[in-house]
Amino acid sequence: MTPSPDIERLIAIMAALRDRESGCAWDVAQSFETIAPYTIEEAYEVADAIARGDLADLRDELGDLLLQVVFHARMAEEAGAFAFGDVVQAITEKLIRRHPHVFGEARTRSPDEIKRMWGEIKAAEKAERAARRGLAPERLLDDVPRHAPALARADKLSKRAASVGFDWPDTAQVIAKIEEELSETKEALASGDRARVQDEIGDLLFAVANLARHSGIDPEAALMGTNVKFTRRFAAIEDALAAQGRTLADATLEEMERHWQAAKGDATTG
């Protein structure tokens, strides 16, 4: 089977890999549950390629992410639920439905008006979905993904709550809340109660996520940036020690701190 830019070839390859007689034993053994972590990982690798500005790598990572969609669709087709074409149809229907100002009769270029229409359409979709399943109407926070990264979910939860007015009026009050949560965290640490410490640190992180939101910053992206910066600076410590013929195990905390501060002052490690 030869490579091709045609999506049908990718679908055919996935079907061949999942063939129980002649396919790949690893691929055949997978399920939605076992593949889901790879799907999440590939999405992060896409984000990483974007952050690095590596478009060649982005092309490859988008391919890996597309494979995840094809993989899940193939397993669903085997279960008689839906196929890849149904996935494509569902998203095209949703895009057309959610953009009446482009594909329908509504005509507006106002971002605020578009956002308002988007919210109304999503609310109608949620009500229709609940009715179809014979369930009570979904509550405001019900469809915020529970398995999203905790910091990103905190951001989305607070945005939803803020959309109906449940929010601090300004950044100063968010900072006051952070200071309050920090004080409570200190008290919890002094108490030695591990469960209480975990609870208070969670409250502190949630308040910090709200500060990021009020500042127009994506908290997940901010922390990802800091993780990259920390990794780069720590590597600089190792490199500095290696230049002396030494390792991290040989260095004192004071020496590592000195190299850390040097890395902070280096424009290449920032």
Buried (B, 14 or more C-beta within 10 A) or exposed (E): EEEEEEEEEBBEBBBEBBEEEEBEEEBEEBEEEEBEEBBBEBBEBBBBBBEEEEEEBBEEBBEBBEBBBBBBBBBBBEEEEBBBEEBEEEEEEEEEBBBBBEEEEEEEEEEEEBEEBBEEBBEEBBEEEBEEEEEEEBEBEEBBEEEBBEBBBBBBBBBBBBEEEEBBEEEEEBBEBBEEBBEBBEEBBEEEEEEBBEBBBBBBBBBBBBBBBBEEBBBBBBBBEEEBBEEBBBEBBBEBBEEEEEEEEEBEEEBBEBBBEBBEEEEEBE
